[in-house]
Amino acid sequence: MQRIIIFITILSHSYMVKAQLVTDTTARKAEILYNQYENKVELKADAPPLVQISGAPEAFYTYFWEFGDGHFSFEEKPEHVYKNRGEYNVRLQVTNNYDNGKPPPSRPKTINVSKINHQSDPLSTERDFQGLAMLKTREPVPDEEMVVVMKYRNDLGYATNGKLYVYYNERKYRANNFEISDVRTHHNEKPAEDMLLSAHFNTNSKGVPDMALASASLGGRPFPFFQNPGDSIRNHVFITEEESEQEFRDKLIFRFEDLAPKEERNVFFTIKTTPEMLKDTSAIVKIRGVFVPDERSESHHVKDLEMEITTSHDPNKMAVSDTRINYRLVDKKRLKYKVRFQNNGEGPATTIRLNVNVPEIIDKNTLKILDTYPECPVCPDSDSLRVSYSCIDTVFSEKQVSFIFNNIYLPGSNQKGVYKYDSTKGFVRYSVKMKDKAPKINSASRTAIIFDKNEPILTNFSKTHFKPGLSLGVMSGYNSIALLHNSTNYFIGITASPYKPYRGYLQAELQISKGTYDNSRSYELRTELEPGSGIMDLTVVDEQMDYEYMDITLVPISYRYNFNKFIGVGGGVQISGRLYEELEQTSDYEYFIEFPQNRIEPNQNKPNETIVYDERDSRFEINPGAFADLNLGSIRIGPIVGARYIWQLNAPHHIWAFYLLWKF
């Protein structure tokens, strides 16, 4: 009976756990709710409760609605009026900010419009754009979906046919960051013949897209996703194509027709971030859009949509344009940083201070402000000039740069009457250069964001790493081998190591050496001419042996450490092998007759002679060993002088090497 009770208890517990898992899984979905009044709908989302991240500002949702007729909205509870009868699929994307979990997914809902009784308001955008804009719904998170809208407008005075280009997956990153899983249009944009991934371009049998976006309903609010930085109107589209092909691996190309003057259209992309995408949360990745308004002209618009990789949706963030830098090009490189922030308070902020820690390798004097939001002019330099208008000031200290937004109005997300979360966001973009002869060390920077007199909010660390780079070196020197008589040994070699390492690093070497040494000996040979006579046949032999050889030495790995710019040490293992050894032996023979009482006379029957013997030994013999050395000079690049002690398993056991090294 007891066993039955235990069994029932286990089954009940398992069922409860399973039921709880099902409930939790179901709860993490966002449902679309709506009220329909003929061709007018009121929408809202039924989203699961937020799970607050400890220590972060209060969690909240942001929303992206696609109405199915080409219009969209970022409002929490939007209203929309359809112009035409038909069926429309409404989509919702919800983003959880400061929430400890993944964004809740949502299923589309179909709305059937059979009567037209309500008139729609004309679309408007408070923040204008020049012909082309790229919008995003959220920052990219590995293995999540996001939405990008390509918005284009005809600013010419006549109807045109043209092209759209979308470039993605930057070549500077090893893995692909994005996959385009769906493309929706509203004005019959068609893929060009060389378009990649054309299977994702959704059109029905009549050539009309089955899902579409044509224009954005922004609800009359400022929209910070427009990327004003980098707006560019260019000529010679073929140059832009060539540059983009070199910078990006993948592309999409569309052709559009009959774009009326001042008409705005959109192409809507569903983008999946790949699991293997760049995991560096301080990196900035981008997608490029190119808009050719008139295919008969080379004039075109270029827009780079910059995005900061993140692991969770946090509006307060710091990112850098290049997380890995080639140290050889550091003098010509400007790093671009972006600090974004959001006021989550219950009231507006009038002063925002961004205290940015500046790494020691950065030259603060080269700082340039590229863009800000709220848009502000730079404050006057003179402290005596007090201004009442909005401006941004920069204050420098030893290890910090402060950006101060003065006299602004940035609403709080929890402020009464504020329903537009994007209006509570801002950012500053700036660029800096490295110091002259900056050491090759990785840098990390973070920002303390202070709204008025509130406690600071700390961002993530924005990190920049130097690529190791390959530095080849040339070395030559002399090996001193004490045990060999009259030894000479000169060598040349090459090295492979990181370019201008700062402290510790690994190095490999390959050397070819050529040496000589000699040896000599003398001995006597006696043979009794007649037994018992005491008269000996004496031969005196003098041998001179001259050796010439060539060795190859491989240092597969050695560890080296630079104490400073001028002193370094190292050690490692090596394997030496003899490629060949030549012997030239000269033997001088002198013949004598030795009589008793040590009387010696030349042997008249045997004239003296000299025999020369040559031998070449090409057997490859391996001699492993280990070494330690000391380097002096400009040790990160050269010239470098070094002294190395080498111990070998086989003779000769002890070698001292002295060399000169220069790296490139």
Backbone hydrogen bonds, N-H to C=O, Kabsch-Sander energy under -0.5 kcal/mol:
donor,donor_aa,acceptor,acceptor_aa,energy
5,I,1,M,-2.1
6,I,2,Q,-2.2
7,F,3,R,-2.5
8,I,4,I,-2.5
9,T,5,I,-2.3
10,I,6,I,-2.3
11,L,7,F,-2.3
12,S,8,I,-2.5
13,H,9,T,-2.5
14,S,10,I,-2.6
15,Y,11,L,-2.4
16,M,12,S,-2.4
17,V,13,H,-2.5
18,K,14,S,-2.6
19,A,15,Y,-2.8
20,Q,16,M,-2.4
21,L,17,V,-2.4
22,V,18,K,-2.5
23,T,19,A,-2.6
24,D,20,Q,-2.8
25,T,21,L,-2.7
26,T,22,V,-2.6
27,A,23,T,-2.4
28,R,24,D,-1.1
29,K,27,A,-0.9
30,A,105,P,-3.0
31,E,29,K,-0.6
31,E,46,D,-2.1
33,L,31,E,-0.6
33,L,44,K,-2.7
35,N,42,E,-2.2
37,Y,40,K,-4.0
39,N,37,Y,-0.6
40,K,37,Y,-1.5
41,V,80,H,-2.6
42,E,35,N,-2.6
43,L,78,P,-2.6
44,K,33,L,-2.3
46,D,31,E,-2.8
47,A,45,A,-0.9
52,Q,50,L,-0.7
53,I,98,Y,-1.8
56,A,53,I,-1.8
60,F,97,N,-1.6
62,T,95,T,-2.0
63,Y,74,F,-0.6
64,F,93,Q,-1.6
65,W,73,S,-3.3
66,E,91,R,-2.6
67,F,65,W,-0.5
67,F,71,H,-2.3
70,G,212,A,-1.0
73,S,65,W,-1.9
80,H,41,V,-2.3
82,Y,39,N,-3.0
86,G,113,V,-2.4
88,Y,111,I,-2.4
90,V,88,Y,-0.7
90,V,109,K,-3.6
91,R,66,E,-2.7
93,Q,64,F,-2.5
94,V,104,P,-0.6
95,T,62,T,-2.6
97,N,60,F,-2.9
97,N,95,T,-0.8
98,Y,313,H,-2.1
99,D,96,N,-0.6
100,N,51,V,-3.1
101,G,99,D,-1.6
109,K,90,V,-2.0
111,I,88,Y,-2.9
113,V,86,G,-3.1
113,V,111,I,-0.6
114,S,112,N,-0.6
117,N,115,K,-0.6
126,E,221,R,-0.5
128,D,126,E,-0.7
131,G,129,F,-1.1
132,L,130,Q,-1.6
133,A,151,K,-2.7
135,L,149,V,-2.5
137,T,147,V,-1.8
144,E,141,V,-1.1
146,M,271,I,-2.6
148,V,269,F,-2.0
149,V,135,L,-1.9
150,M,267,V,-3.0
151,K,133,A,-3.1
151,K,149,V,-0.7
152,Y,150,M,-0.5
152,Y,265,R,-2.7
153,R,131,G,-2.4
154,N,263,E,-1.7
155,D,153,R,-0.8
160,T,259,L,-1.6
162,G,256,F,-1.5
163,K,292,V,-1.4
164,L,254,F,-2.3
165,Y,290,V,-2.7
166,V,252,L,-2.6
167,Y,288,R,-3.0
168,Y,250,D,-2.1
171,R,247,E,-2.7
173,Y,170,E,-1.3
179,E,272,K,-2.3
181,S,179,E,-0.8
181,S,270,T,-1.8
182,D,270,T,-1.3
183,V,200,H,-1.6
184,R,268,F,-2.9
185,T,211,M,-1.0
190,K,255,R,-2.7
192,A,253,I,-2.3
195,M,192,A,-1.6
196,L,251,K,-0.9
198,S,195,M,-0.6
200,H,197,L,-1.9
201,F,198,S,-1.6
202,N,183,V,-1.5
202,N,200,H,-0.9
203,T,201,F,-0.7
204,N,208,V,-2.2
207,G,204,N,-2.1
214,A,70,G,-1.9
215,S,70,G,-2.6
217,S,72,F,-2.4
218,L,124,S,-0.5
218,L,216,A,-1.0
220,G,124,S,-0.6
221,R,218,L,-0.8
226,F,223,F,-1.3
228,N,226,F,-1.3
231,D,228,N,-2.2
232,S,302,V,-1.0
234,R,232,S,-0.6
234,R,300,H,-2.9
239,I,236,H,-1.2
240,T,236,H,-1.2
241,E,237,V,-2.5
242,E,238,F,-2.0
243,E,239,I,-2.6
244,S,240,T,-2.6
245,E,241,E,-2.4
246,Q,242,E,-1.6
247,E,243,E,-1.3
248,F,244,S,-2.7
249,R,169,N,-2.9
250,D,168,Y,-2.1
252,L,166,V,-2.2
254,F,164,L,-2.8
255,R,190,K,-3.1
256,F,162,G,-2.0
259,L,160,T,-2.8
260,A,258,D,-0.8
262,K,154,N,-3.4
263,E,260,A,-2.0
265,R,152,Y,-2.8
266,N,213,L,-0.5
267,V,150,M,-2.0
268,F,184,R,-2.8
269,F,148,V,-2.9
269,F,267,V,-0.5
270,T,182,D,-2.6
271,I,146,M,-2.7
271,I,269,F,-0.6
272,K,179,E,-3.5
273,T,144,E,-3.0
273,T,271,I,-0.5
274,T,177,N,-1.5
277,M,274,T,-1.6
281,T,279,K,-0.8
283,A,280,D,-1.6
284,I,320,V,-1.0
285,V,283,A,-0.5
285,V,307,M,-2.8
287,I,305,L,-1.7
288,R,167,Y,-2.4
289,G,303,K,-3.3
290,V,165,Y,-2.4
291,F,301,H,-2.4
292,V,163,K,-2.8
295,E,161,N,-2.8
297,S,294,D,-2.3
300,H,234,R,-2.6
301,H,291,F,-2.8
302,V,232,S,-2.5
303,K,289,G,-2.7
305,L,287,I,-3.3
305,L,303,K,-0.6
306,E,304,D,-0.9
307,M,285,V,-3.1
309,I,283,A,-1.8
309,I,307,M,-0.5
310,T,140,P,-2.1
313,H,96,N,-0.5
314,D,312,S,-1.2
317,K,315,P,-0.8
317,K,340,R,-1.8
319,A,338,K,-2.3
320,V,282,S,-3.0
321,S,336,K,-2.6
325,I,465,H,-2.4
327,Y,325,I,-0.6
329,L,326,N,-1.3
330,V,327,Y,-1.1
332,K,329,L,-1.2
333,K,329,L,-0.5
333,K,330,V,-0.8
335,L,432,V,-2.6
337,Y,335,L,-0.6
337,Y,430,Y,-3.1
338,K,319,A,-2.5
339,V,428,V,-2.5
340,R,317,K,-2.7
340,R,338,K,-0.5
341,F,426,G,-2.6
343,N,424,T,-2.4
344,N,342,Q,-0.8
349,A,410,L,-2.3
352,I,405,F,-1.6
353,R,450,I,-2.6
354,L,403,F,-3.0
355,N,353,R,-0.6
355,N,448,A,-2.6
356,V,354,L,-0.9
356,V,401,V,-3.1
357,N,355,N,-0.5
357,N,446,R,-2.5
358,V,399,K,-2.0
362,I,359,P,-1.8
363,D,433,K,-2.6
364,K,362,I,-0.9
366,T,363,D,-1.7
367,L,364,K,-1.6
368,K,431,S,-2.2
370,L,368,K,-0.5
370,L,429,R,-2.9
371,D,429,R,-1.6
373,Y,427,F,-2.5
379,C,392,I,-2.5
385,L,382,S,-0.9
386,R,384,S,-0.8
387,V,385,L,-0.6
391,C,406,N,-1.5
392,I,377,P,-2.6
393,D,404,I,-2.5
395,V,402,S,-2.2
397,S,400,Q,-2.7
401,V,356,V,-2.4
402,S,395,V,-2.8
403,F,354,L,-2.3
404,I,393,D,-2.9
404,I,402,S,-0.5
405,F,352,I,-3.1
405,F,403,F,-0.6
406,N,391,C,-3.1
406,N,404,I,-0.7
408,I,350,T,-2.3
410,L,349,A,-2.0
413,S,343,N,-2.2
414,N,345,G,-2.0
415,Q,412,G,-1.7
418,V,415,Q,-1.7
419,Y,417,G,-0.6
421,Y,419,Y,-0.9
423,S,420,K,-1.2
424,T,421,Y,-1.6
425,K,422,D,-1.5
426,G,341,F,-2.4
427,F,373,Y,-2.4
428,V,339,V,-2.0
429,R,371,D,-3.0
430,Y,337,Y,-2.2
431,S,368,K,-2.3
432,V,335,L,-2.1
433,K,363,D,-0.6
434,M,330,V,-0.6
434,M,333,K,-0.6
435,K,361,I,-2.7
438,A,435,K,-1.5
441,I,439,P,-2.0
443,S,464,T,-2.3
445,S,462,S,-1.8
448,A,355,N,-2.3
449,I,447,T,-0.6
449,I,457,I,-3.0
450,I,353,R,-2.7
450,I,448,A,-0.5
451,F,449,I,-0.5
452,D,351,T,-3.4
452,D,450,I,-0.7
454,N,451,F,-2.4
457,I,449,I,-2.5
458,L,456,P,-0.5
459,T,447,T,-2.3
462,S,445,S,-4.1
463,K,461,F,-0.7
464,T,443,S,-2.5
465,H,323,T,-4.0
467,K,325,I,-3.1
471,S,469,G,-0.6
471,S,497,S,-3.3
472,L,470,L,-0.5
473,G,495,T,-2.1
474,V,662,W,-2.9
475,M,493,G,-2.5
476,S,660,L,-2.0
477,G,491,F,-2.2
478,Y,658,F,-2.8
479,N,489,N,-2.8
480,S,478,Y,-0.5
480,S,656,W,-3.9
481,I,479,N,-0.6
482,A,480,S,-0.6
484,L,481,I,-1.0
487,S,484,L,-1.0
488,T,516,T,-2.4
490,Y,514,K,-2.1
491,F,477,G,-2.2
492,I,512,I,-2.2
493,G,475,M,-2.5
494,I,510,L,-2.3
495,T,473,G,-1.9
496,A,508,A,-2.3
497,S,471,S,-2.0
499,Y,468,P,-2.1
499,Y,469,G,-0.7
500,K,636,R,-0.6
505,Y,560,R,-2.2
507,Q,558,S,-2.2
508,A,496,A,-2.3
509,E,555,V,-1.9
510,L,494,I,-2.2
511,Q,553,T,-2.7
512,I,492,I,-2.9
513,S,551,D,-2.5
514,K,490,Y,-2.6
515,G,549,Y,-2.1
516,T,488,T,-2.7
517,Y,547,Y,-1.6
518,D,485,H,-2.1
519,N,545,M,-2.3
521,R,543,E,-2.2
523,Y,541,V,-2.2
525,L,539,T,-2.8
527,T,537,D,-1.6
529,L,535,I,-2.6
530,E,535,I,-0.5
533,S,530,E,-2.2
534,G,530,E,-0.5
536,M,534,G,-0.5
536,M,594,E,-2.9
537,D,527,T,-4.5
538,L,536,M,-0.8
538,L,592,F,-2.5
539,T,525,L,-3.0
540,V,590,E,-2.9
541,V,523,Y,-3.2
541,V,539,T,-0.5
542,D,588,D,-2.1
543,E,521,R,-3.3
544,Q,586,T,-2.6
545,M,519,N,-3.6
546,D,544,Q,-0.5
546,D,584,E,-2.4
547,Y,517,Y,-3.1
548,E,582,E,-2.2
549,Y,515,G,-2.4
550,M,580,Y,-1.8
551,D,513,S,-2.2
552,I,577,G,-2.6
553,T,511,Q,-2.4
554,L,575,I,-2.6
555,V,509,E,-2.6
557,I,573,V,-0.5
558,S,507,Q,-1.1
559,Y,571,G,-2.4
560,R,505,Y,-2.9
561,Y,569,V,-2.9
562,N,503,R,-1.1
563,F,561,Y,-0.6
563,F,567,I,-2.0
564,N,567,I,-1.3
568,G,631,N,-2.0
569,V,561,Y,-2.4
570,G,629,D,-1.6
571,G,559,Y,-2.0
572,G,627,F,-1.7
573,V,557,I,-1.3
574,Q,625,G,-2.3
575,I,554,L,-2.3
576,S,623,N,-1.8
577,G,552,I,-2.5
578,R,621,E,-1.7
579,L,550,M,-2.4
579,L,577,G,-0.6
580,Y,550,M,-1.2
581,E,617,D,-1.7
582,E,548,E,-3.6
583,L,615,E,-3.3
584,E,546,D,-2.4
585,Q,583,L,-0.5
585,Q,613,Y,-3.4
586,T,544,Q,-2.9
586,T,584,E,-0.5
587,S,585,Q,-0.5
587,S,611,I,-3.2
588,D,542,D,-2.9
589,Y,587,S,-0.5
589,Y,609,E,-3.5
590,E,540,V,-2.2
592,F,538,L,-3.3
593,I,601,E,-3.6
594,E,536,M,-2.8
595,F,593,I,-0.6
595,F,599,R,-4.0
598,N,595,F,-0.6
599,R,595,F,-0.9
599,R,596,P,-0.7
600,I,598,N,-0.5
601,E,593,I,-2.5
603,N,591,Y,-1.7
604,Q,602,P,-0.9
606,K,603,N,-1.1
609,E,589,Y,-2.2
611,I,587,S,-3.1
613,Y,585,Q,-3.4
615,E,583,L,-2.4
617,D,581,E,-3.3
618,S,616,R,-0.6
621,E,578,R,-0.6
621,E,619,R,-0.7
623,N,576,S,-3.2
625,G,574,Q,-2.4
626,A,647,W,-2.3
627,F,572,G,-2.3
628,A,645,Y,-1.7
629,D,570,G,-2.3
630,L,643,A,-2.3
631,N,568,G,-3.3
632,L,641,V,-2.6
633,G,566,F,-1.4
634,S,639,P,-1.9
635,I,565,K,-1.3
635,I,633,G,-1.7
637,I,634,S,-1.4
638,G,634,S,-2.8
640,I,661,L,-2.4
641,V,632,L,-2.7
642,G,659,Y,-2.4
643,A,630,L,-2.1
644,R,657,A,-3.0
645,Y,628,A,-2.7
646,I,655,I,-3.1
647,W,626,A,-2.7
648,Q,653,H,-2.1
649,L,624,P,-3.0
655,I,646,I,-2.3
656,W,480,S,-2.2
657,A,644,R,-3.1
658,F,478,Y,-2.5
659,Y,642,G,-2.1
660,L,476,S,-2.8
661,L,640,I,-2.9
662,W,474,V,-2.0
663,K,637,I,-3.0
664,F,472,L,-2.2
